Amino acid sequence: MDYKAPIVVSCWLAVAVISSVYMWVFADKLGDIFFGVFLPVGALVLVALAVTFIVVNSPPQERQPAPKS
């Protein structure tokens, strides 16, 4: 069975949760909006994009036969 879609969805869900909590917690403590919010959140989005393209473009795994006992 191919598990590409759940991997991509869970990656993007994790990025959304981490980014929203980060912005909620550090919004009033950051002096610079670019280096405080856009750079870390943008780095997370770039990692999620990389994971998405790597997972989607990976060849499908072959199913191995069950071992005989």
N, CA, C and O atoms as a printed pandas DataFrame, in Angstrom:
     atom_number atom_name residue_name chain_id  residue_number  x_coord  y_coord  z_coord
0              1         N          MET        A               1    0.838   -1.184    0.000
1              2        CA          MET        A               1    0.000    0.000    0.000
2              3         C          MET        A               1    0.879    1.241    0.000
3              4         O          MET        A               1    1.950    1.264    0.606
4              5         N          ASP        A               2    0.417    2.246   -0.674
5              6        CA          ASP        A               2    1.186    3.472   -0.819
6              7         C          ASP        A               2    0.758    4.480    0.250
7              8         O          ASP        A               2   -0.429    4.773    0.393
8              9         N          TYR        A               3    1.711    4.996    0.983
9             10        CA          TYR        A               3    1.422    5.911    2.081
10            11         C          TYR        A               3    1.916    7.327    1.796
11            12         O          TYR        A               3    2.285    8.043    2.728
12            13         N          LYS        A               4    1.932    7.740    0.551
13            14        CA          LYS        A               4    2.455    9.062    0.215
14            15         C          LYS        A               4    1.541   10.182    0.706
15            16         O          LYS        A               4    2.022   11.161    1.277
16            17         N          ALA        A               5    0.260   10.057    0.496
17            18        CA          ALA        A               5   -0.676   11.124    0.878
18            19         C          ALA        A               5   -0.690   11.371    2.387
19            20         O          ALA        A               5   -0.636   12.529    2.800
20            21         N          PRO        A               6   -0.760   10.330    3.231
21            22        CA          PRO        A               6   -0.727   10.614    4.673
22            23         C          PRO        A               6    0.578   11.252    5.137
23            24         O          PRO        A               6    0.576   12.052    6.072
24            25         N          ILE        A               7    1.689   10.907    4.496
25            26        CA          ILE        A               7    2.967   11.512    4.866
26            27         C          ILE        A               7    2.959   13.001    4.545
27            28         O          ILE        A               7    3.373   13.817    5.369
28            29         N          VAL        A               8    2.494   13.358    3.359
29            30        CA          VAL        A               8    2.466   14.757    2.945
30            31         C          VAL        A               8    1.492   15.551    3.811
31            32         O          VAL        A               8    1.808   16.658    4.246
32            33         N          VAL        A               9    0.316   14.994    4.062
33            34        CA          VAL        A               9   -0.687   15.693    4.877
34            35         C          VAL        A               9   -0.186   15.892    6.298
35            36         O          VAL        A               9   -0.355   16.970    6.868
36            37         N          SER        A              10    0.427   14.868    6.877
37            38        CA          SER        A              10    0.923   15.014    8.249
38            39         C          SER        A              10    2.066   16.017    8.329
39            40         O          SER        A              10    2.193   16.729    9.326
40            41         N          CYS        A              11    2.896   16.082    7.296
41            42        CA          CYS        A              11    3.972   17.069    7.277
42            43         C          CYS        A              11    3.416   18.492    7.251
43            44         O          CYS        A              11    3.857   19.350    8.016
44            45         N          TRP        A              12    2.444   18.738    6.370
45            46        CA          TRP        A              12    1.861   20.079    6.279
46            47         C          TRP        A              12    1.046   20.434    7.518
47            48         O          TRP        A              12    1.017   21.596    7.924
48            49         N          LEU        A              13    0.391   19.458    8.117
49            50        CA          LEU        A              13   -0.351   19.711    9.350
50            51         C          LEU        A              13    0.603   20.077   10.477
51            52         O          LEU        A              13    0.323   20.989   11.256
52            53         N          ALA        A              14    1.722   19.376   10.568
53            54        CA          ALA        A              14    2.723   19.694   11.584
54            55         C          ALA        A              14    3.298   21.086   11.372
55            56         O          ALA        A              14    3.490   21.824   12.338
56            57         N          VAL        A              15    3.575   21.456   10.137
57            58        CA          VAL        A              15    4.094   22.794    9.851
58            59         C          VAL        A              15    3.060   23.861   10.226
59            60         O          VAL        A              15    3.417   24.899   10.782
60            61         N          ALA        A              16    1.798   23.614    9.930
61            62        CA          ALA        A              16    0.746   24.579   10.277
62            63         C          ALA        A              16    0.625   24.746   11.778
63            64         O          ALA        A              16    0.496   25.868   12.267
64            65         N          VAL        A              17    0.663   23.650   12.514
65            66        CA          VAL        A              17    0.544   23.732   13.979
66            67         C          VAL        A              17    1.761   24.423   14.580
67            68         O          VAL        A              17    1.618   25.313   15.419
68            69         N          ILE        A              18    2.952   24.022   14.160
69            70        CA          ILE        A              18    4.173   24.628   14.704
70            71         C          ILE        A              18    4.229   26.118   14.381
71            72         O          ILE        A              18    4.585   26.922   15.242
72            73         N          SER        A              19    3.885   26.491   13.161
73            74        CA          SER        A              19    3.936   27.903   12.760
74            75         C          SER        A              19    2.915   28.738   13.525
75            76         O          SER        A              19    3.226   29.839   13.979
76            77         N          SER        A              20    1.711   28.224   13.668
77            78        CA          SER        A              20    0.684   29.010   14.368
78            79         C          SER        A              20    1.015   29.162   15.848
79            80         O          SER        A              20    0.814   30.237   16.414
80            81         N          VAL        A              21    1.517   28.107   16.483
81            82        CA          VAL        A              21    1.907   28.221   17.892
82            83         C          VAL        A              21    3.096   29.161   18.038
83            84         O          VAL        A              21    3.144   29.966   18.968
84            85         N          TYR        A              22    4.047   29.061   17.128
85            86        CA          TYR        A              22    5.214   29.953   17.171
86            87         C          TYR        A              22    4.784   31.414   17.068
87            88         O          TYR        A              22    5.239   32.253   17.845
88            89         N          MET        A              23    3.910   31.718   16.110
89            90        CA          MET        A              23    3.472   33.107   15.943
90            91         C          MET        A              23    2.600   33.564   17.110
91            92         O          MET        A              23    2.639   34.736   17.484
92            93         N          TRP        A              24    1.824   32.666   17.683
93            94        CA          TRP        A              24    0.963   33.025   18.806
94            95         C          TRP        A              24    1.794   33.318   20.051
95            96         O          TRP        A              24    1.497   34.260   20.786
96            97         N          VAL        A              25    2.841   32.513   20.294
97            98        CA          VAL        A              25    3.650   32.674   21.498
98            99         C          VAL        A              25    4.622   33.844   21.373
99           100         O          VAL        A              25    4.778   34.614   22.320
100          101         N          PHE        A              26    5.273   33.991   20.230
101          102        CA          PHE        A              26    6.333   34.984   20.087
102          103         C          PHE        A              26    5.902   36.266   19.376
103          104         O          PHE        A              26    6.753   37.101   19.068
104          105         N          ALA        A              27    4.629   36.446   19.110
105          106        CA          ALA        A              27    4.189   37.623   18.344
106          107         C          ALA        A              27    4.507   38.931   19.065
107          108         O          ALA        A              27    4.951   39.887   18.429
108          109         N          ASP        A              28    4.294   38.989   20.349
109          110        CA          ASP        A              28    4.534   40.249   21.062
110          111         C          ASP        A              28    5.969   40.390   21.553
111          112         O          ASP        A              28    6.345   41.465   22.018
112          113         N          LYS        A              29    6.778   39.345   21.467
113          114        CA          LYS        A              29    8.151   39.387   21.957
114          115         C          LYS        A              29    9.180   39.672   20.880
115          116         O          LYS        A              29   10.344   39.932   21.185
116          117         N          LEU        A              30    8.763   39.625   19.624
117          118        CA          LEU        A              30    9.712   39.795   18.527
118          119         C          LEU        A              30    9.776   41.247   18.092
119          120         O          LEU        A              30    8.750   41.901   17.906
120          121         N          GLY        A              31   10.987   41.739   17.933
121          122        CA          GLY        A              31   11.150   43.109   17.510
122          123         C          GLY        A              31   11.112   43.271   16.001
123          124         O          GLY        A              31   10.584   44.259   15.491
124          125         N          ASP        A              32   11.657   42.326   15.303
125          126        CA          ASP        A              32   11.744   42.396   13.852
126          127         C          ASP        A              32   10.825   41.341   13.241
127          128         O          ASP        A              32   10.985   40.148   13.498
128          129         N          ILE        A              33    9.875   41.777   12.444
129          130        CA          ILE        A              33    8.898   40.864   11.880
130          131         C          ILE        A              33    9.524   39.937   10.842
131          132         O          ILE        A              33    9.087   38.795   10.702
132          133         N          PHE        A              34   10.537   40.403   10.112
133          134        CA          PHE        A              34   11.144   39.570    9.076
134          135         C          PHE        A              34   11.918   38.401    9.677
135          136         O          PHE        A              34   11.651   37.243    9.356
136          137         N          PHE        A              35   12.872   38.706   10.546
137          138        CA          PHE        A              35   13.702   37.649   11.124
138          139         C          PHE        A              35   12.990   36.909   12.243
139          140         O          PHE        A              35   13.398   35.806   12.607
140          141         N          GLY        A              36   11.948   37.486   12.789
141          142        CA          GLY        A              36   11.239   36.839   13.881
142          143         C          GLY        A              36   10.140   35.915   13.434
143          144         O          GLY        A              36    9.890   34.897   14.079
144          145         N          VAL        A              37    9.467   36.248   12.331
145          146        CA          VAL        A              37    8.328   35.439   11.895
146          147         C          VAL        A              37    8.548   34.876   10.497
147          148         O          VAL        A              37    8.470   33.662   10.305
148          149         N          PHE        A              38    8.819   35.726    9.526
149          150        CA          PHE        A              38    8.874   35.263    8.143
150          151         C          PHE        A              38   10.012   34.286    7.883
151          152         O          PHE        A              38    9.833   33.327    7.134
152          153         N          LEU        A              39   11.150   34.502    8.470
153          154        CA          LEU        A              39   12.283   33.607    8.235
154          155         C          LEU        A              39   12.068   32.221    8.851
155          156         O          LEU        A              39   12.248   31.228    8.147
156          157         N          PRO        A              40   11.692   32.105   10.130
157          158        CA          PRO        A              40   11.474   30.757   10.681
158          159         C          PRO        A              40   10.287   30.034   10.051
159          160         O          PRO        A              40   10.379   28.843    9.754
160          161         N          VAL        A              41    9.189   30.730    9.848
161          162        CA          VAL        A              41    8.012   30.105    9.246
162          163         C          VAL        A              41    8.293   29.775    7.780
163          164         O          VAL        A              41    7.860   28.733    7.288
164          165         N          GLY        A              42    8.994   30.630    7.098
165          166        CA          GLY        A              42    9.373   30.355    5.716
166          167         C          GLY        A              42   10.296   29.160    5.604
167          168         O          GLY        A              42   10.198   28.387    4.651
168          169         N          ALA        A              43   11.197   28.998    6.572
169          170        CA          ALA        A              43   12.072   27.831    6.576
170          171         C          ALA        A              43   11.266   26.551    6.784
171          172         O          ALA        A              43   11.547   25.531    6.155
172          173         N          LEU        A              44   10.275   26.601    7.656
173          174        CA          LEU        A              44    9.407   25.439    7.849
174          175         C          LEU        A              44    8.631   25.108    6.580
175          176         O          LEU        A              44    8.474   23.936    6.237
176          177         N          VAL        A              45    8.147   26.128    5.884
177          178        CA          VAL        A              45    7.405   25.899    4.648
178          179         C          VAL        A              45    8.326   25.317    3.572
179          180         O          VAL        A              45    7.909   24.441    2.814
180          181         N          LEU        A              46    9.558   25.788    3.499
181          182        CA          LEU        A              46   10.509   25.227    2.534
182          183         C          LEU        A              46   10.821   23.766    2.834
183          184         O          LEU        A              46   10.943   22.959    1.913
184          185         N          VAL        A              47   10.952   23.421    4.103
185          186        CA          VAL        A              47   11.176   22.026    4.474
186          187         C          VAL        A              47    9.962   21.179    4.088
187          188         O          VAL        A              47   10.116   20.066    3.585
188          189         N          ALA        A              48    8.765   21.700    4.321
189          190        CA          ALA        A              48    7.551   20.962    3.956
190          191         C          ALA        A              48    7.453   20.787    2.438
191          192         O          ALA        A              48    7.042   19.730    1.961
192          193         N          LEU        A              49    7.825   21.804    1.690
193          194        CA          LEU        A              49    7.840   21.671    0.231
194          195         C          LEU        A              49    8.844   20.617   -0.224
195          196         O          LEU        A              49    8.559   19.817   -1.115
196          197         N          ALA        A              50   10.016   20.623    0.395
197          198        CA          ALA        A              50   11.031   19.634    0.030
198          199         C          ALA        A              50   10.543   18.224    0.347
199          200         O          ALA        A              50   10.699   17.316   -0.468
200          201         N          VAL        A              51    9.958   18.038    1.517
201          202        CA          VAL        A              51    9.433   16.723    1.882
202          203         C          VAL        A              51    8.334   16.307    0.913
203          204         O          VAL        A              51    8.272   15.147    0.504
204          205         N          THR        A              52    7.470   17.243    0.545
205          206        CA          THR        A              52    6.378   16.936   -0.383
206          207         C          THR        A              52    6.921   16.456   -1.722
207          208         O          THR        A              52    6.481   15.426   -2.232
208          209         N          PHE        A              53    7.869   17.189   -2.297
209          210        CA          PHE        A              53    8.405   16.808   -3.600
210          211         C          PHE        A              53    9.199   15.505   -3.532
211          212         O          PHE        A              53    9.146   14.702   -4.464
212          213         N          ILE        A              54    9.923   15.289   -2.457
213          214        CA          ILE        A              54   10.688   14.046   -2.320
214          215         C          ILE        A              54    9.745   12.850   -2.203
215          216         O          ILE        A              54    9.964   11.819   -2.838
216          217         N          VAL        A              55    8.710   12.988   -1.400
217          218        CA          VAL        A              55    7.776   11.872   -1.199
218          219         C          VAL        A              55    6.964   11.608   -2.454
219          220         O          VAL        A              55    6.778   10.454   -2.839
220          221         N          VAL        A              56    6.478   12.662   -3.097
221          222        CA          VAL        A              56    5.633   12.479   -4.279
222          223         C          VAL        A              56    6.434   11.897   -5.444
223          224         O          VAL        A              56    5.905   11.091   -6.208
224          225         N          ASN        A              57    7.676   12.285   -5.589
225          226        CA          ASN        A              57    8.483   11.825   -6.712
226          227         C          ASN        A              57    9.247   10.535   -6.437
227          228         O          ASN        A              57    9.970   10.056   -7.311
228          229         N          SER        A              58    9.108    9.969   -5.257
229          230        CA          SER        A              58    9.795    8.710   -4.966
230          231         C          SER        A              58    9.078    7.559   -5.673
231          232         O          SER        A              58    7.856    7.578   -5.821
232          233         N          PRO        A              59    9.837    6.571   -6.100
233          234        CA          PRO        A              59    9.200    5.444   -6.794
234          235         C          PRO        A              59    8.344    4.639   -5.818
235          236         O          PRO        A              59    8.638    4.592   -4.624
236          237         N          PRO        A              60    7.293    4.011   -6.322
237          238        CA          PRO        A              60    6.449    3.206   -5.425
238          239         C          PRO        A              60    7.203    1.985   -4.925
239          240         O          PRO        A              60    8.003    1.387   -5.646
240          241         N          GLN        A              61    6.935    1.634   -3.692
241          242        CA          GLN        A              61    7.605    0.481   -3.112
242          243         C          GLN        A              61    6.927   -0.804   -3.575
243          244         O          GLN        A              61    5.703   -0.883   -3.684
244          245         N          GLU        A              62    7.759   -1.802   -3.843
245          246        CA          GLU        A              62    7.219   -3.081   -4.235
246          247         C          GLU        A              62    6.823   -3.858   -2.984
247          248         O          GLU        A              62    7.496   -3.803   -1.954
248          249         N          ARG        A              63    5.741   -4.563   -3.101
249          250        CA          ARG        A              63    5.290   -5.355   -1.970
250          251         C          ARG        A              63    6.066   -6.660   -1.939
251          252         O          ARG        A              63    6.137   -7.380   -2.935
252          253         N          GLN        A              64    6.642   -6.952   -0.793
253          254        CA          GLN        A              64    7.420   -8.168   -0.657
254          255         C          GLN        A              64    6.506   -9.298   -0.204
255          256         O          GLN        A              64    5.600   -9.076    0.598
256          257         N          PRO        A              65    6.733  -10.500   -0.708
257          258        CA          PRO        A              65    5.891  -11.614   -0.293
258          259         C          PRO        A              65    6.124  -11.959    1.177
259          260         O          PRO        A              65    7.206  -11.747    1.724
260          261         N          ALA        A              66    5.083  -12.492    1.792
261          262        CA          ALA        A              66    5.177  -12.874    3.206
262          263         C          ALA        A              66    6.124  -14.074    3.349
263          264         O          ALA        A              66    6.123  -14.969    2.505
264          265         N          PRO        A              67    6.910  -14.090    4.389
265          266        CA          PRO        A              67    7.841  -15.216    4.573
266          267         C          PRO        A              67    7.076  -16.504    4.891
267          268         O          PRO        A              67    6.073  -16.506    5.605
268          269         N          LYS        A              68    7.582  -17.567    4.343
269          270        CA          LYS        A              68    6.949  -18.872    4.573
270          271         C          LYS        A              68    7.508  -19.461    5.862
271          272         O          LYS        A              68    8.708  -19.389    6.129
272          273         N          SER        A              69    6.631  -20.034    6.641
273          274        CA          SER        A              69    7.097  -20.623    7.899
274          275         C          SER        A              69    6.871  -22.103    7.955
275          276         O          SER        A              69    7.211  -22.742    8.951
